[in-house]
Amino acid sequence: MLYQFHEFQHLAISPYRAWLQAGQAALAPWRAQPAMRPVIAGMELAERLTRRYGKPEFGILETTVQGKHGPLSVPVHERVVDETPFCTLLHFAKADAAEDLNLGSQPKVLLVAPLSGHFATLLRGTVEAMLPGHDVYITDWTDARDVPLNKGDFHLDDYIEVVMRHLTLLGGDCHVIAVCQPSVPVMAAVALLCQDDAVRPRSMTLMGGPVDTRKAPTAVNAFAKDHSIQWFESRFIHPVPFAYPGFGRRVYPGFLQLQGFLGMNAERHVGAHVDHFWHLVQGDGDSAAHHRRFYDEYMSVMDLPAEYFLETVRAVFHDHALPEGKLRYRGRRVDPAAIRDVALFTIEGELDDISGVGQTRAAHDLCPHLPHCKREHLEQQGVGHYGLFNGRTWRNVIQPRVAAFIQAHRTR
């Protein structure tokens, strides 16, 4: 009933939201008047706090590629390469229109986006930084409330299978990057491909991922560990209401996840909205635009399939299944020690409050047969979780290291 009540509440305040929008439009001609700025700023703040944020667009229309005679602007088109009910493989295809470009020689990179509440567009900055020198693909996960019940369930095994499917589709000359949550299923997928001596990527980069949450546990890890699976199921799992294609599907609703995200840093988010109000009053358009861009993305959340969410909590935070050697894929044991020729790069942030320092690096301990020359680790100072894959440090420091690692391991 909680999900249904949430929908009813959203409908109930829609007239108020419409009044706020109309008020802003009516007062727009007087926006420059000092006396009107607090009124208009308050209306915008109230409207944004009661708004429902839809799935954002990547909106990447072009990138700059280094040609033989200098940098060139190249159009970018999103193309669907593969589609399953719960995931679409998107390709950011670059138009090879100039004669002095050889885009076909760029290494293929599969970015595995987190399936943990936000849409894959959270990695927009990651994609933008990788695009100039790489042929980029990304897993675009589907909001579970939009998947009809007749499409079946989505388990952790299905997640691993999707990653294996995409890696096989892209071929043995690709490189995979897992950002945060996908680190465990991506490592499992690569291990299974190695166990079968099947087509597998040249390199695997794990960024801020919970490979072994026993190392430097964070508040997030402790919360997940201290509550039983039954507790999570009774409080967080709800059926999708009638208004959506996935009516009846059991999910972890996005609005509950958003409450958790905001609650972890409540003081910071309250301060950001207070600052936004004063930026609007003072006419600081740049700061206000930055706030809108960030929160348009941050407030946009998706529902997760219940079975996938509960199985992930159990495997990663309760059983520590991958580092303990207990993780199974459709009844078969996953053996990371089978990874012998896929280069491994682990990246952690000194200030990461979601995946503590050492949790991602633990992946190296699980690959005892991987040569030293195929290993690399980076602990980035002064960076939190989000800064690992977005922002200035990502663009100027981390991404060049990732690009160099991929270039160094383009051959087996």
Summary of the structure (lengths in Angstrom):
residues: 412
radius of gyration: 22.4
end to end distance: 53.7
largest distance: 70.7
contacts: 1320
relative contact order: 0.13
helix: 49%
strand: 19%
